[in-house]
Amino acid sequence: MVLDLEQDGIDVYKALASKTRIRILTILASKPSTASELALELNISKAIVSRHLKELENAKLIHLSHNFKSSDDRKKVYTLKVDQIQINFPYKIYLPFKKKTSTIKLGLFSDFEIQPTCGLASSTHVIGQFDDPRSFVSNERVDASLLWFAKGYVEYRIPNLLNQNEHPELLELSLEISSEFPGSNNIWPSDISFSINGTDIALWTCPGNYSNVRGKLNPGWWENQFSQYGHLIHLRSSHQNTNIDAQYMSDVTIDDLKLEDSPWITLRISVKDDAANSGGLTIFGNSFGNAPQDILLTLYYSEQE
């Protein structure tokens, strides 16, 4: 679950501001339960439990499950709706620089080399066929909002928006990404490589490919057992190093990327043949997963005389 602080953050904070509600979430994490079962385990009245459950439902942390039944079919069974909460602050970093951002649609790659399992999907349908690399040259690929493959790479050529008097200070890449498993597997690590202008800048191990809860943006036709959401990561190359969400990745700096030497930027995202964890990758665009965005590349810059 990704929180927007202005829209739904307060309800979640209020729901978590109670030891009893925390205990309810802990119980539901291990087993679906009815209000009566929770009341018995917590040694409080069912009426009090029901009020707590209402708070948790309003915060979208739990829901009534249609997949579990109690011994009495008239009773309502509650389960968790999320397994993690991620808070996106309105401004992730503050820098005294100006910035320019490019939005990269998933299907507008300039080159690729991939192996099944693989595929593309738009907001309305699967593009081409499952596990058919030929789908990646379909004219419909421009509409892709979900992209996945087991091994290989996709490469994007992005306009370098900086003018002659603008000096790059920080490059930031933001995208929602997971590993790739036929169906889904929450524990399925994958070593995903990122390169800019032919220079490897980061090797990040994604923990899994998730389908335990539905991605909040996924269209209704996308089946529950398929990949549902990923990690919204922020890769940053500065004058000091490259990191992902403040975790050190490499000594490569923005100066090594030679951004001022070319009118475009070449981004490659790959799972290499020699990856220790060869678990594929899935990229979520603005119609899938939890983050309403495609791939974003932002250049922070200073102006020089």
C-alpha positions as CSV (number, residue, x, y, z in Angstrom):
1,M,0.0,0.0,0.0
2,V,1.4,3.4,-1.0
3,L,0.1,6.4,1.0
4,D,-0.6,9.8,-0.3
5,L,-0.1,12.0,2.8
6,E,-2.8,14.5,1.8
7,Q,-5.4,11.9,0.6
8,D,-5.3,8.8,2.7
9,G,-2.4,9.1,5.2
10,I,-4.5,10.5,8.1
11,D,-6.9,7.6,8.1
12,V,-4.1,5.1,8.2
13,Y,-2.2,7.0,11.0
14,K,-5.4,7.1,13.0
15,A,-6.1,3.4,12.5
16,L,-2.6,2.5,13.7
17,A,-2.7,4.8,16.7
18,S,-4.2,2.0,18.9
19,K,-2.5,-0.9,20.6
20,T,-5.7,-2.9,20.2
21,R,-5.9,-2.3,16.4
22,I,-2.2,-3.2,16.1
23,R,-3.0,-6.5,17.9
24,I,-6.0,-7.1,15.5
25,L,-3.7,-6.6,12.5
26,T,-1.1,-9.0,14.0
27,I,-3.8,-11.7,14.5
28,L,-5.2,-11.2,11.0
29,A,-1.7,-11.5,9.6
30,S,-1.6,-15.1,10.9
31,K,-5.2,-16.2,10.4
32,P,-8.5,-14.8,9.0
33,S,-10.9,-14.2,11.9
34,T,-14.4,-13.2,12.7
35,A,-15.2,-10.4,15.2
36,S,-16.3,-13.0,17.7
37,E,-13.0,-14.8,17.4
38,L,-11.0,-11.6,17.8
39,A,-13.1,-10.6,20.8
40,L,-12.4,-14.0,22.5
41,E,-8.6,-13.8,21.8
42,L,-8.3,-10.1,22.9
43,N,-10.6,-10.6,25.9
44,I,-12.7,-7.6,25.1
45,S,-16.4,-7.2,24.0
46,K,-17.5,-7.9,20.4
47,A,-19.0,-4.4,20.3
48,I,-15.5,-2.8,21.0
49,V,-13.9,-5.1,18.4
50,S,-16.5,-4.1,15.8
51,R,-15.6,-0.4,16.3
52,H,-11.9,-1.2,15.8
53,L,-12.6,-3.2,12.7
54,K,-14.6,-0.3,11.3
55,E,-11.6,2.0,11.7
56,L,-9.3,-0.5,10.0
57,E,-11.8,-1.0,7.2
58,N,-12.1,2.8,6.7
59,A,-8.3,3.0,6.4
60,K,-8.4,0.2,3.8
61,L,-6.1,-2.0,5.9
62,I,-8.5,-5.0,6.2
63,H,-11.6,-6.2,4.3
64,L,-14.2,-8.9,4.4
65,S,-13.0,-12.0,2.7
66,H,-15.0,-14.1,0.3
67,N,-12.3,-16.8,0.2
68,F,-12.7,-17.8,3.8
69,K,-15.7,-19.1,5.6
70,S,-16.4,-19.6,9.3
71,S,-18.3,-22.6,10.8
72,D,-21.3,-20.3,10.7
73,D,-21.7,-18.9,7.2
74,R,-23.6,-15.9,8.5
75,K,-20.5,-14.6,10.3
76,K,-18.1,-12.2,8.6
77,V,-14.5,-13.2,8.2
78,Y,-11.9,-10.4,8.1
79,T,-8.5,-10.6,6.4
80,L,-5.6,-8.2,5.8
81,K,-5.9,-6.1,2.7
82,V,-2.2,-5.1,2.7
83,D,1.1,-6.6,3.9
84,Q,3.2,-3.4,3.9
85,I,2.7,0.3,4.1
86,Q,4.9,2.7,2.1
87,I,4.7,6.4,2.8
88,N,5.6,8.7,-0.1
89,F,6.4,12.1,1.2
90,P,5.5,15.0,-1.2
91,Y,9.1,15.9,-1.7
92,K,11.6,13.1,-1.4
93,I,14.7,15.4,-1.5
94,Y,15.4,19.1,-1.4
95,L,18.0,20.5,-3.7
96,P,18.8,24.1,-4.6
97,F,18.6,23.2,-8.3
98,K,16.1,23.4,-11.0
99,K,14.8,20.2,-12.6
100,K,13.5,18.7,-15.8
101,T,11.5,15.5,-15.9
102,S,10.9,13.0,-18.8
103,T,8.1,10.5,-18.7
104,I,9.1,7.2,-20.4
105,K,6.2,5.0,-21.5
106,L,7.1,1.4,-21.0
107,G,6.5,0.3,-24.6
108,L,8.6,3.0,-26.2
109,F,11.9,1.1,-25.8
110,S,14.5,1.6,-28.6
111,D,16.0,-1.8,-28.3
112,F,15.4,-5.1,-26.5
113,E,16.6,-8.7,-26.1
114,I,14.4,-10.8,-23.9
115,Q,13.6,-14.4,-23.0
116,P,10.3,-15.9,-21.8
117,T,8.5,-15.8,-19.6
118,C,7.6,-12.4,-21.1
119,G,4.8,-10.2,-22.2
120,L,3.2,-6.8,-22.4
121,A,-0.2,-5.5,-21.4
122,S,-2.1,-2.3,-21.9
123,S,-4.9,-1.1,-19.6
124,T,-7.4,-3.1,-21.6
125,H,-5.7,-6.3,-22.8
126,V,-2.6,-8.4,-23.1
127,I,-0.6,-7.3,-26.2
128,G,0.1,-10.2,-28.5
129,Q,0.5,-13.5,-26.7
130,F,1.9,-14.5,-23.4
131,D,5.6,-15.7,-23.6
132,D,6.0,-14.7,-27.2
133,P,8.9,-12.3,-27.8
134,R,7.3,-11.2,-31.0
135,S,4.8,-9.2,-28.9
136,F,7.6,-6.8,-28.2
137,V,7.6,-5.6,-31.9
138,S,3.8,-5.2,-32.1
139,N,2.6,-1.8,-33.0
140,E,0.4,-1.9,-29.9
141,R,3.5,-1.9,-27.7
142,V,3.3,1.9,-27.5
143,D,0.2,1.4,-25.3
144,A,2.0,-1.0,-22.8
145,S,1.5,-0.2,-19.1
146,L,3.0,-3.5,-17.9
147,L,6.1,-5.2,-19.2
148,W,7.9,-8.4,-18.0
149,F,10.6,-10.9,-19.0
150,A,12.7,-13.6,-17.4
151,K,16.1,-12.6,-18.8
152,G,17.5,-9.9,-21.1
153,Y,17.1,-6.2,-21.3
154,V,15.0,-3.3,-22.5
155,E,16.7,-0.1,-23.6
156,Y,15.2,3.4,-23.8
157,R,16.6,6.5,-25.6
158,I,15.4,9.6,-23.9
159,P,15.9,13.2,-25.0
160,N,18.5,15.1,-22.9
161,L,16.6,18.2,-22.0
162,L,19.5,20.1,-20.7
163,N,20.6,23.2,-22.6
164,Q,24.2,24.2,-23.2
165,N,24.4,26.5,-20.1
166,E,22.8,23.9,-17.8
167,H,25.1,21.7,-15.7
168,P,23.8,18.3,-14.4
169,E,23.9,17.9,-10.6
170,L,21.8,14.9,-10.0
171,L,20.1,12.2,-12.1
172,E,17.0,10.5,-10.6
173,L,15.2,7.5,-12.0
174,S,11.9,6.5,-10.5
175,L,9.9,3.3,-11.4
176,E,7.8,0.6,-9.9
177,I,9.4,-2.8,-10.4
178,S,9.4,-6.4,-9.2
179,S,11.0,-9.7,-10.2
180,E,9.1,-12.0,-12.6
181,F,7.7,-15.5,-11.8
182,P,5.2,-17.5,-13.9
183,G,2.1,-16.6,-12.0
184,S,3.7,-15.0,-8.9
185,N,6.0,-15.8,-6.0
186,N,6.5,-13.3,-3.1
187,I,10.0,-14.7,-2.4
188,W,11.7,-14.7,-5.8
189,P,14.9,-12.6,-5.7
190,S,16.3,-11.1,-8.9
191,D,19.4,-9.1,-9.6
192,I,18.3,-6.2,-11.8
193,S,21.0,-4.1,-13.5
194,F,20.7,-0.4,-14.5
195,S,23.0,1.4,-16.9
196,I,23.1,4.9,-18.3
197,N,24.9,5.7,-21.6
198,G,26.6,2.3,-21.5
199,T,27.9,2.6,-17.9
200,D,26.6,0.1,-15.3
201,I,25.5,2.2,-12.4
202,A,23.5,-0.1,-10.1
203,L,22.8,-3.8,-9.4
204,W,19.7,-4.1,-7.2
205,T,18.3,-7.3,-5.8
206,C,14.5,-7.2,-5.9
207,P,13.0,-9.5,-3.2
208,G,10.0,-10.9,-5.1
209,N,7.1,-10.8,-7.5
210,Y,3.9,-10.0,-5.5
211,S,0.3,-11.2,-5.8
212,N,-0.7,-11.4,-2.1
213,V,-3.0,-8.4,-2.5
214,R,-4.2,-6.7,-5.7
215,G,-2.4,-3.6,-7.0
216,K,-4.7,-0.7,-6.5
217,L,-4.4,0.5,-10.1
218,N,-4.8,-2.9,-11.8
219,P,-7.7,-3.2,-14.3
220,G,-10.5,-5.6,-13.3
221,W,-9.6,-8.1,-16.1
222,W,-6.1,-8.7,-14.7
223,E,-6.3,-11.9,-12.8
224,N,-5.4,-12.1,-9.1
225,Q,-2.7,-14.8,-9.5
226,F,-0.6,-12.6,-11.8
227,S,1.9,-9.9,-10.7
228,Q,0.1,-7.3,-8.7
229,Y,2.6,-4.6,-7.6
230,G,6.3,-3.9,-7.1
231,H,8.6,-1.6,-5.2
232,L,8.6,2.1,-6.1
233,I,12.3,2.7,-6.2
234,H,14.3,5.9,-6.7
235,L,17.8,5.6,-8.2
236,R,20.0,8.6,-7.9
237,S,23.4,9.4,-9.4
238,S,25.1,12.4,-7.7
239,H,28.6,13.8,-7.7
240,Q,29.4,11.4,-4.9
241,N,28.0,8.0,-5.9
242,T,24.9,6.1,-7.1
243,N,22.2,4.9,-4.6
244,I,18.8,3.4,-4.6
245,D,16.5,4.8,-1.9
246,A,19.6,5.9,0.0
247,Q,21.2,2.5,-0.2
248,Y,24.7,2.6,-1.7
249,M,25.0,0.9,-5.1
250,S,28.3,2.0,-6.7
251,D,31.0,4.7,-6.9
252,V,29.7,5.8,-10.4
253,T,28.9,9.5,-10.3
254,I,26.8,11.7,-12.6
255,D,30.1,13.0,-14.0
256,D,30.9,9.5,-15.3
257,L,27.7,9.4,-17.3
258,K,28.9,12.2,-19.6
259,L,25.4,13.7,-20.0
260,E,26.7,16.9,-21.6
261,D,28.2,15.0,-24.5
262,S,25.0,13.7,-26.2
263,P,21.5,15.0,-27.1
264,W,20.0,11.9,-25.6
265,I,20.3,9.6,-22.6
266,T,20.3,5.8,-23.1
267,L,18.8,3.8,-20.2
268,R,19.1,0.0,-20.1
269,I,17.3,-2.1,-17.5
270,S,18.3,-5.8,-17.6
271,V,18.7,-9.2,-15.9
272,K,22.0,-10.4,-17.1
273,D,23.0,-13.9,-18.1
274,D,25.5,-14.1,-15.2
275,A,23.1,-12.8,-12.5
276,A,23.5,-14.7,-9.3
277,N,19.7,-14.3,-8.8
278,S,18.2,-14.6,-12.2
279,G,14.6,-13.9,-11.3
280,G,13.5,-11.7,-14.2
281,L,11.8,-8.3,-13.9
282,T,8.4,-6.7,-14.2
283,I,7.9,-3.0,-14.7
284,F,4.6,-1.4,-13.7
285,G,3.3,1.6,-15.7
286,N,0.5,4.1,-14.8
287,S,-2.3,1.6,-15.2
288,F,-0.9,-1.2,-13.0
289,G,0.6,-1.7,-9.6
290,N,0.3,0.9,-6.9
291,A,2.2,4.0,-8.2
292,P,0.3,6.0,-10.9
293,Q,3.3,6.7,-13.1
294,D,5.4,5.3,-15.9
295,I,9.2,5.5,-15.7
296,L,10.4,9.0,-14.7
297,L,13.8,10.4,-15.3
298,T,14.6,13.7,-13.7
299,L,17.7,15.8,-14.2
300,Y,18.5,18.4,-11.5
301,Y,20.8,21.1,-12.8
302,S,22.5,24.4,-12.1
303,E,22.8,27.3,-14.6
304,Q,26.2,28.6,-15.6
305,E,27.2,31.8,-17.3
